[in-house]
Amino acid sequence: MAQSTGLPSQMPSRRPAATRTETIVGGPGEPPYALDAEQAVLGACMHDSDAVDEVRGILDAADFYRPNHETVWRALLALRSADAPTDPIALTEHLSGTGDLNRIGGRIYLHQLAGAPPSVGNAGYYAEIVRRKADLRRLQQTGLRLVQSATEPGADPDEIRSAIESDLGAERERALASGSGRLSRYLTNGWDFITKTADMKPIWGTQAQTAWASGESLMIVGPPGVGKTTLAHQVVLARIGLRDTVLDLPVIPGKKVLYLAIDRPTQIARALARAVDPKHEAVLRERLAVWQGPLPATLDKEPDLLADLAKAHQADTLVIDSLKDAVSTMVDDALAVAYNNARGRAFQNGIQVLELHHQRKSGAETPKGQRPTLDRVYGSTWLTSGAGSVLFLDGKPGDPAVTIHHLKLATGEIGPLQVVHDHERGTTTVDPALDPITLLRAARGGLTVRELASVLSGEPSPDRADVEKARRHLERLVKAGLATKAEGIAGGNGGGQQARYHASARHIGAVS
């Protein structure tokens, strides 16, 4: 009988990790493994419990080479399932209760793991390394069994081939059934898809009027000099907690913003500086990161680049300034689809995306009373098709007064809004002369829908679309308790009276 070549005699010693923490990737004749990647995965999951959800879609517990790492991973899963913290303190308590604390290396080793990851945001990348090593170990075991079987006296080649094919088939089935890797990366069940994915939450705006919705991008478009960057910076400052509203619409604060200042970073810095002062230093250092210059790779070659950049800097919000510099050829449909793919991967990783973009060069200021259309946006139609909301700033370069049109809606339409930029302070406000609630308060006898539509559109005979917009404005004010409605009286041959709206006695501010 030939000498056995089974795995146990060739595996390195599995001493407790607390006494052996150096980086090891497996030498010649050893099973492949990467302890540094295993430590980084576990450490990242201790820092950010959300990372457990990402890693569990890539790894099985048996994929960890070190038994103590497998034990820690199972403890992390248990804590996450209980919606409990996953930090070293919580892990210590959990492992003490199961009797596994000393076996994994004690409290000291848990704190060593917590300090292991170079970047918490790269947990998924480290997990892929661990998974690949585990796959190679299983294939190595299959190969060793092949060698051992082939050296047995009276070995039958057909039987060996059949056994190996069966092993490889079983390994493939295991990988598919385990739900690990790329085949289940973005998988969810039907109920969660309907109840969670479809649950739109405003980032900027309200449920009735949403300028920017979670899981969908906001694209701010316009010609140079109309205040796209000014408006975007106010949203960024609100996202990091330095403002509550922009254009009188609430902004939900996030964790951290990564601003990709790809185009003219010096000018972007000067524009942002107008709206901040030294008292904001701590918040800006902690919650705003700025990437200056070109992206490190093209999105058609690295579709995970946007998600990876945000995760690497622990950001939940990504601002792209500007889109033309992130996509090399805007009119190329294939590159636009590649950008959509990258944008979608960012959404799947919980990253919110705001984009600044330009109109077509041939475009001029929209004639009064006309509305710009999406074909004014520069580049492939797939860019706007993949966006959730598109705001178009229309006006003359450098003019403080411009109009904001909501060309693609998340929910109800916002505006058109006549706004005024304060170029000294970097702020934007709704023109009070055209603010519906201001107009309603100034009208002693109230306003009908058609009367408001005439004022807002500037036309004595507003069209049907303008009338419906005015109606929505007034009904929202009624719903908010800022206005009351006196129902009209029906009558034939023009003898009826239209419904009339009045400002309520409640103290009110400017509402768009």
C-alpha positions as CSV (number, residue, x, y, z in Angstrom):
1,M,0.0,0.0,0.0
2,A,1.4,3.4,-1.0
3,Q,2.0,6.0,1.7
4,S,-1.1,8.0,2.4
5,T,-1.2,11.6,1.1
6,G,-4.3,12.6,3.0
7,L,-4.7,16.2,4.1
8,P,-4.3,15.8,7.9
9,S,-0.5,15.0,7.8
10,Q,0.1,18.0,5.5
11,M,-1.8,20.7,7.4
12,P,0.2,23.2,9.5
13,S,-0.2,23.4,13.2
14,R,-3.4,25.2,14.3
15,R,-2.0,26.9,17.3
16,P,-4.3,29.5,19.0
17,A,-4.3,32.7,17.1
18,A,-3.4,34.7,20.1
19,T,0.1,33.3,19.9
20,R,0.5,33.4,16.1
21,T,-0.8,36.5,14.3
22,E,1.6,36.9,11.5
23,T,0.4,36.9,7.9
24,I,0.4,33.4,6.4
25,V,-0.8,32.5,2.9
26,G,0.1,28.8,2.8
27,G,3.5,27.6,1.6
28,P,4.4,24.8,-0.9
29,G,2.5,21.6,-0.1
30,E,0.3,23.5,2.4
31,P,-3.4,24.2,2.0
32,P,-4.0,27.8,0.7
33,Y,-5.1,30.2,3.4
34,A,-4.8,33.9,4.2
35,L,-5.0,34.6,7.9
36,D,-4.6,38.3,7.4
37,A,-7.7,38.4,5.2
38,E,-9.6,36.3,7.7
39,Q,-8.6,38.7,10.5
40,A,-9.5,41.7,8.4
41,V,-13.0,40.3,7.7
42,L,-13.7,39.7,11.3
43,G,-12.3,43.0,12.5
44,A,-14.3,44.9,9.9
45,C,-17.5,43.2,11.1
46,M,-16.7,44.2,14.7
47,H,-16.4,47.9,13.6
48,D,-19.5,47.9,11.4
49,S,-22.3,45.4,12.1
50,D,-23.7,46.2,8.6
51,A,-20.6,44.5,7.2
52,V,-21.9,41.2,8.6
53,D,-24.8,41.3,6.1
54,E,-22.4,41.9,3.2
55,V,-19.9,39.2,4.3
56,R,-22.6,36.5,5.0
57,G,-23.5,36.7,1.3
58,I,-20.0,35.7,0.4
59,L,-18.7,33.3,3.1
60,D,-19.8,30.2,4.9
61,A,-18.5,29.6,8.4
62,A,-16.5,26.6,7.0
63,D,-14.6,28.9,4.7
64,F,-12.5,30.2,7.5
65,Y,-9.2,28.2,7.8
66,R,-8.7,28.8,11.5
67,P,-11.3,27.1,13.7
68,N,-11.2,30.0,16.2
69,H,-12.0,32.4,13.3
70,E,-15.0,30.2,12.4
71,T,-16.1,30.4,16.0
72,V,-15.9,34.2,16.1
73,W,-17.8,34.4,12.8
74,R,-20.6,32.2,14.1
75,A,-20.7,34.5,17.2
76,L,-20.9,37.6,14.9
77,L,-23.8,36.0,13.0
78,A,-25.6,35.2,16.3
79,L,-25.2,38.8,17.5
80,R,-26.3,40.3,14.2
81,S,-29.4,38.1,14.1
82,A,-30.3,39.4,17.5
83,D,-29.8,43.0,16.3
84,A,-27.1,43.3,19.0
85,P,-23.8,45.2,18.7
86,T,-20.9,43.2,17.2
87,D,-18.0,45.0,18.9
88,P,-15.3,43.2,21.0
89,I,-17.2,43.9,24.2
90,A,-20.4,42.3,22.9
91,L,-18.4,39.4,21.4
92,T,-16.5,38.8,24.7
93,E,-19.8,38.6,26.6
94,H,-21.4,36.2,24.0
95,L,-18.3,33.9,23.8
96,S,-18.0,33.8,27.6
97,G,-21.6,32.6,27.7
98,T,-21.0,29.8,25.2
99,G,-17.7,28.8,26.8
100,D,-15.7,29.6,23.7
101,L,-13.8,32.7,24.8
102,N,-10.6,31.1,26.0
103,R,-10.6,28.7,23.1
104,I,-10.5,31.5,20.5
105,G,-7.6,33.3,22.2
106,G,-9.4,35.3,24.8
107,R,-10.5,39.0,25.0
108,I,-7.1,40.2,24.0
109,Y,-7.3,38.4,20.7
110,L,-10.7,39.9,19.9
111,H,-9.2,43.3,20.4
112,Q,-6.4,42.3,18.1
113,L,-8.9,41.3,15.4
114,A,-10.7,44.6,15.8
115,G,-7.5,46.4,14.9
116,A,-6.7,44.2,12.0
117,P,-8.6,45.7,9.0
118,P,-6.7,48.2,6.9
119,S,-10.2,49.6,5.8
120,V,-13.5,48.7,7.3
121,G,-15.2,49.5,4.0
122,N,-13.4,46.7,2.2
123,A,-14.9,43.8,4.2
124,G,-16.4,42.3,1.1
125,Y,-13.1,42.4,-0.8
126,Y,-11.3,40.6,2.1
127,A,-14.1,38.1,2.2
128,E,-13.7,37.3,-1.4
129,I,-10.0,36.5,-0.7
130,V,-11.0,34.1,2.1
131,R,-13.6,32.4,-0.1
132,R,-11.1,31.9,-2.9
133,K,-8.6,30.3,-0.5
134,A,-11.4,28.0,0.8
135,D,-12.3,27.0,-2.7
136,L,-8.7,26.2,-3.5
137,R,-8.4,24.1,-0.3
138,R,-11.4,22.0,-1.3
139,L,-10.0,21.5,-4.8
140,Q,-6.6,20.6,-3.3
141,Q,-8.3,18.0,-1.1
142,T,-10.0,16.6,-4.2
143,G,-6.6,16.5,-6.0
144,L,-5.0,14.7,-3.1
145,R,-7.7,12.1,-3.1
146,L,-7.1,11.6,-6.8
147,V,-3.4,11.0,-6.2
148,Q,-4.0,8.6,-3.4
149,S,-6.6,6.7,-5.3
150,A,-4.3,6.4,-8.4
151,T,-1.5,4.9,-6.3
152,E,-3.7,2.2,-4.7
153,P,-3.0,-1.4,-6.0
154,G,-5.5,-2.4,-8.6
155,A,-6.8,1.2,-9.1
156,D,-9.5,1.5,-11.8
157,P,-9.1,4.7,-13.9
158,D,-12.8,4.7,-14.8
159,E,-13.8,4.5,-11.2
160,I,-11.4,7.2,-10.2
161,R,-12.7,9.5,-13.0
162,S,-16.2,8.9,-11.9
163,A,-15.4,9.6,-8.3
164,I,-13.6,12.8,-9.1
165,E,-16.4,14.0,-11.4
166,S,-18.8,13.3,-8.6
167,D,-16.6,15.3,-6.1
168,L,-16.3,18.3,-8.5
169,G,-20.1,18.2,-9.1
170,A,-20.8,18.1,-5.4
171,E,-18.4,21.0,-4.9
172,R,-20.2,23.1,-7.5
173,E,-23.6,22.2,-6.0
174,R,-22.3,23.2,-2.6
175,A,-21.1,26.6,-3.9
176,L,-24.4,27.2,-5.6
177,A,-26.6,26.1,-2.7
178,S,-24.5,28.0,-0.1
179,G,-25.7,31.3,-1.5
180,S,-22.1,32.6,-1.5
181,G,-20.3,34.7,-4.0
182,R,-21.4,36.6,-7.0
183,L,-24.4,34.4,-7.8
184,S,-26.3,35.7,-4.7
185,R,-24.7,39.1,-4.2
186,Y,-27.8,41.1,-5.0
187,L,-30.4,38.5,-4.3
188,T,-33.4,39.1,-2.0
189,N,-36.7,37.3,-1.5
190,G,-39.9,38.5,-3.1
191,W,-41.5,39.8,0.1
192,D,-38.5,42.0,1.0
193,F,-38.3,43.2,-2.5
194,I,-41.9,44.4,-2.5
195,T,-41.9,45.8,1.1
196,K,-38.4,47.1,1.5
197,T,-37.0,47.9,-2.0
198,A,-40.2,49.7,-3.0
199,D,-40.2,51.7,0.2
200,M,-39.2,55.1,-1.0
201,K,-37.7,57.4,1.7
202,P,-37.0,61.0,0.9
203,I,-33.4,62.2,1.4
204,W,-34.3,65.8,0.3
205,G,-38.0,66.7,0.3
206,T,-41.2,65.1,1.6
207,Q,-43.2,62.1,0.6
208,A,-45.4,64.3,-1.5
209,Q,-42.5,66.3,-3.1
210,T,-39.2,64.4,-3.3
211,A,-36.2,66.0,-4.9
212,W,-33.9,63.1,-3.9
213,A,-35.1,59.7,-2.9
214,S,-33.1,56.9,-1.2
215,G,-31.8,54.3,-3.6
216,E,-32.1,56.7,-6.5
217,S,-29.7,59.2,-7.8
218,L,-30.3,63.0,-8.0
219,M,-29.0,64.7,-11.1
220,I,-28.6,68.5,-11.0
221,V,-28.3,69.8,-14.6
222,G,-27.8,73.1,-16.2
223,P,-25.5,75.3,-18.2
224,P,-22.3,76.8,-16.7
225,G,-22.8,79.6,-14.2
226,V,-26.4,79.0,-13.1
227,G,-25.6,77.7,-9.6
228,K,-25.5,73.9,-9.9
229,T,-22.6,73.7,-7.6
230,T,-24.0,76.3,-5.2
231,L,-27.2,74.2,-4.9
232,A,-25.4,70.9,-4.6
233,H,-23.1,72.3,-1.8
234,Q,-26.2,73.3,0.3
235,V,-27.5,69.7,0.0
236,V,-24.1,68.4,1.0
237,L,-23.9,70.6,4.0
238,A,-27.4,69.5,5.0
239,R,-26.4,65.9,4.5
240,I,-23.5,66.3,7.0
241,G,-25.8,68.1,9.5
242,L,-24.9,71.8,9.0
243,R,-28.3,72.7,7.5
244,D,-31.8,71.5,8.1
245,T,-33.5,72.5,4.8
246,V,-32.6,73.5,1.2
247,L,-35.2,75.5,-0.7
248,D,-37.5,75.1,2.3
249,L,-37.5,71.3,1.8
250,P,-36.1,69.1,4.6
251,V,-32.9,67.1,4.1
252,I,-32.2,63.9,6.1
253,P,-28.7,63.9,7.4
254,G,-26.4,60.9,6.6
255,K,-23.2,59.5,8.1
256,K,-20.5,60.9,5.8
257,V,-20.2,62.4,2.3
258,L,-17.5,61.5,-0.2
259,Y,-17.3,64.4,-2.7
260,L,-15.6,63.5,-6.0
261,A,-14.1,66.8,-7.1
262,I,-13.1,65.5,-10.5
263,D,-13.5,68.7,-12.4
264,R,-11.8,72.0,-11.2
265,P,-11.3,71.1,-7.5
266,T,-9.9,74.5,-6.7
267,Q,-13.0,76.3,-7.9
268,I,-15.2,73.7,-6.0
269,A,-13.2,74.5,-2.8
270,R,-13.7,78.2,-3.2
271,A,-17.4,77.8,-3.8
272,L,-17.9,75.6,-0.7
273,A,-15.8,77.9,1.4
274,R,-18.5,80.6,1.1
275,A,-21.0,78.6,3.1
276,V,-18.8,77.5,6.0
277,D,-16.7,79.1,8.8
278,P,-14.2,77.9,11.4
279,K,-16.8,76.7,13.8
280,H,-17.7,73.9,11.3
281,E,-14.1,72.5,11.2
282,A,-14.8,69.4,13.3
283,V,-17.8,68.4,11.3
284,L,-16.1,69.0,8.0
285,R,-13.1,66.9,9.1
286,E,-15.2,64.1,10.3
287,R,-18.1,63.9,7.9
288,L,-16.8,65.2,4.6
289,A,-14.1,63.6,2.5
290,V,-13.0,65.1,-0.8
291,W,-11.4,63.2,-3.7
292,Q,-9.4,65.7,-5.9
293,G,-8.8,64.8,-9.5
294,P,-9.5,62.0,-11.9
295,L,-10.9,58.6,-10.8
296,P,-8.3,55.9,-10.3
297,A,-9.9,53.7,-13.0
298,T,-12.7,53.7,-15.6
299,L,-16.1,52.5,-14.6
300,D,-16.5,50.2,-17.6
301,K,-13.4,48.3,-16.4
302,E,-14.2,48.5,-12.6
303,P,-18.0,48.6,-12.2
304,D,-17.6,48.4,-8.4
305,L,-15.4,51.5,-8.3
306,L,-18.0,54.0,-7.0
307,A,-19.2,51.6,-4.3
308,D,-15.6,50.7,-3.3
309,L,-14.6,54.4,-3.1
310,A,-17.5,55.2,-0.8
311,K,-16.9,52.1,1.4
312,A,-13.2,52.7,1.6
313,H,-13.9,56.1,3.2
314,Q,-16.9,55.0,5.3
315,A,-19.2,57.3,3.3
316,D,-22.9,56.7,2.7
317,T,-23.3,59.6,0.2
318,L,-21.3,60.1,-3.0
319,V,-21.3,63.4,-4.9
320,I,-19.9,63.3,-8.5
321,D,-18.8,66.7,-9.8
322,S,-19.1,66.4,-12.6
323,L,-20.6,63.5,-14.6
324,K,-18.7,64.3,-17.8
325,D,-15.4,63.7,-16.0
326,A,-16.5,60.3,-14.6
327,V,-17.6,59.0,-18.0
328,S,-15.1,59.6,-20.8
329,T,-17.5,59.8,-23.7
330,M,-21.0,61.0,-22.7
331,V,-22.7,60.1,-26.0
332,D,-21.4,56.5,-26.0
333,D,-24.4,54.3,-25.0
334,A,-22.1,51.5,-23.9
335,L,-20.3,53.8,-21.5
336,A,-23.6,55.2,-20.2
337,V,-24.8,51.7,-19.5
338,A,-21.5,51.0,-17.7
339,Y,-22.0,54.1,-15.6
340,N,-25.6,53.0,-14.8
341,N,-24.2,49.6,-13.7
342,A,-21.7,51.3,-11.4
343,R,-24.4,53.6,-10.1
344,G,-26.6,50.6,-9.4
345,R,-23.9,48.7,-7.6
346,A,-23.4,51.8,-5.3
347,F,-27.2,51.7,-4.5
348,Q,-27.0,48.0,-3.7
349,N,-24.3,48.8,-1.2
350,G,-26.4,51.5,0.5
351,I,-24.7,54.5,-1.1
352,Q,-26.7,57.5,-2.1
353,V,-25.6,59.3,-5.3
354,L,-25.8,63.0,-6.3
355,E,-24.6,64.0,-9.7
356,L,-23.8,67.3,-11.3
357,H,-24.2,67.4,-15.1
358,H,-24.3,69.8,-18.0
359,Q,-26.9,70.6,-20.7
360,R,-26.2,70.3,-24.4
361,K,-23.9,73.0,-25.6
362,S,-26.4,74.3,-28.2
363,G,-29.0,74.8,-25.5
364,A,-30.1,78.4,-24.7
365,E,-32.2,79.8,-21.9
366,T,-35.7,78.4,-22.1
367,P,-38.2,80.9,-23.4
368,K,-40.6,82.2,-20.8
369,G,-43.6,80.0,-20.2
370,Q,-41.9,77.0,-21.8
371,R,-40.5,74.0,-19.9
372,P,-37.1,72.4,-20.7
373,T,-37.1,68.7,-21.6
374,L,-34.8,65.8,-20.8
375,D,-33.3,66.0,-24.3
376,R,-31.6,69.2,-23.2
377,V,-29.4,67.0,-20.9
378,Y,-26.0,66.3,-22.5
379,G,-25.1,62.7,-23.4
380,S,-26.7,59.3,-23.9
381,T,-30.4,59.0,-22.9
382,W,-29.4,56.1,-20.7
383,L,-27.8,58.5,-18.2
384,T,-31.1,60.2,-17.4
385,S,-33.0,56.9,-17.8
386,G,-31.1,55.5,-14.8
387,A,-31.5,58.6,-12.7
388,G,-34.2,58.8,-10.1
389,S,-34.7,62.6,-10.1
390,V,-33.5,65.3,-12.4
391,L,-33.5,69.0,-11.5
392,F,-32.7,71.5,-14.3
393,L,-31.4,74.9,-13.5
394,D,-32.4,77.4,-16.2
395,G,-31.1,80.9,-16.6
396,K,-28.3,83.2,-17.7
397,P,-24.7,82.5,-16.5
398,G,-23.9,84.6,-13.4
399,D,-27.5,85.7,-13.0
400,P,-28.6,85.4,-9.3
401,A,-32.2,84.7,-10.3
402,V,-32.8,81.3,-12.1
403,T,-35.6,78.8,-12.5
404,I,-35.5,75.2,-11.2
405,H,-37.5,72.7,-13.2
406,H,-38.2,69.2,-12.0
407,L,-37.8,67.2,-15.2
408,K,-37.9,63.7,-13.8
409,L,-39.8,62.9,-10.6
410,A,-39.4,60.6,-7.7
411,T,-42.9,61.6,-6.4
412,G,-44.8,64.8,-6.9
413,E,-43.3,67.6,-9.0
414,I,-41.4,70.4,-7.3
415,G,-41.8,73.8,-8.8
416,P,-41.0,75.3,-11.2
417,L,-39.3,77.4,-8.6
418,Q,-38.0,80.9,-9.1
419,V,-34.9,81.0,-6.9
420,V,-32.3,83.6,-6.0
421,H,-28.6,82.7,-5.4
422,D,-26.7,84.7,-2.8
423,H,-23.2,84.4,-4.4
424,E,-21.5,85.9,-1.4
425,R,-22.9,83.3,1.1
426,G,-23.4,80.4,-1.2
427,T,-27.1,80.1,-0.4
428,T,-30.2,79.8,-2.5
429,T,-33.8,80.8,-1.6
430,V,-37.2,80.6,-3.2
431,D,-38.2,84.0,-4.6
432,P,-40.8,85.2,-2.1
433,A,-42.6,87.1,-4.8
434,L,-43.6,83.8,-6.4
435,D,-43.9,81.7,-3.3
436,P,-47.5,80.2,-3.2
437,I,-48.0,80.8,0.5
438,T,-46.6,84.3,0.3
439,L,-49.0,85.1,-2.6
440,L,-51.9,83.5,-0.7
441,R,-51.2,85.6,2.4
442,A,-51.0,88.8,0.3
443,A,-54.4,88.1,-1.4
444,R,-57.0,89.4,1.1
445,G,-59.9,87.7,-0.7
446,G,-57.9,84.5,-1.3
447,L,-57.0,82.9,-4.6
448,T,-58.6,80.5,-7.0
449,V,-56.5,77.8,-8.7
450,R,-56.6,79.7,-12.0
451,E,-55.6,82.9,-10.4
452,L,-52.5,81.3,-8.8
453,A,-51.7,79.6,-12.0
454,S,-51.8,82.9,-13.9
455,V,-49.4,84.5,-11.4
456,L,-46.9,81.6,-11.3
457,S,-46.8,81.1,-15.1
458,G,-46.9,84.8,-16.0
459,E,-49.6,84.1,-18.5
460,P,-53.1,85.6,-18.3
461,S,-54.6,82.4,-19.7
462,P,-52.5,79.6,-18.1
463,D,-52.7,76.2,-19.8
464,R,-54.0,73.0,-18.2
465,A,-50.6,71.9,-16.9
466,D,-50.1,75.2,-15.1
467,V,-53.5,75.0,-13.6
468,E,-53.0,71.5,-12.3
469,K,-49.6,72.6,-10.8
470,A,-51.3,75.5,-9.0
471,R,-54.0,73.1,-7.7
472,R,-51.4,70.8,-6.3
473,H,-49.6,73.7,-4.6
474,L,-52.9,74.8,-2.9
475,E,-54.0,71.4,-1.9
476,R,-50.6,70.7,-0.2
477,L,-51.0,73.9,1.7
478,V,-54.4,72.8,2.9
479,K,-53.1,69.4,3.9
480,A,-50.3,71.1,5.8
481,G,-52.8,73.3,7.7
482,L,-51.4,76.5,6.1
483,A,-54.5,77.2,4.0
484,T,-58.2,76.7,4.0
485,K,-60.5,75.9,1.1
486,A,-63.9,77.4,0.5
487,E,-65.7,75.0,-1.9
488,G,-67.1,76.5,-5.1
489,I,-70.7,76.6,-6.2
490,A,-71.8,74.8,-9.4
491,G,-73.9,76.8,-11.8
492,G,-74.8,76.6,-15.5
493,N,-73.8,79.1,-18.2
494,G,-70.9,80.5,-16.2
495,G,-73.0,81.2,-13.2
496,G,-70.9,79.1,-10.8
497,Q,-68.1,80.1,-8.5
498,Q,-64.7,78.5,-8.3
499,A,-63.3,77.1,-5.1
500,R,-61.3,79.8,-3.3
501,Y,-58.3,79.3,-1.0
502,H,-57.3,81.5,2.0
503,A,-54.2,81.5,4.1
504,S,-55.0,80.0,7.5
505,A,-54.6,82.0,10.8
506,R,-51.8,79.6,11.8
507,H,-48.3,81.1,12.0
508,I,-46.6,80.1,8.7
509,G,-43.3,80.5,7.0
510,A,-42.4,80.3,3.4
511,V,-43.4,76.9,1.9
512,S,-42.7,76.0,-1.7
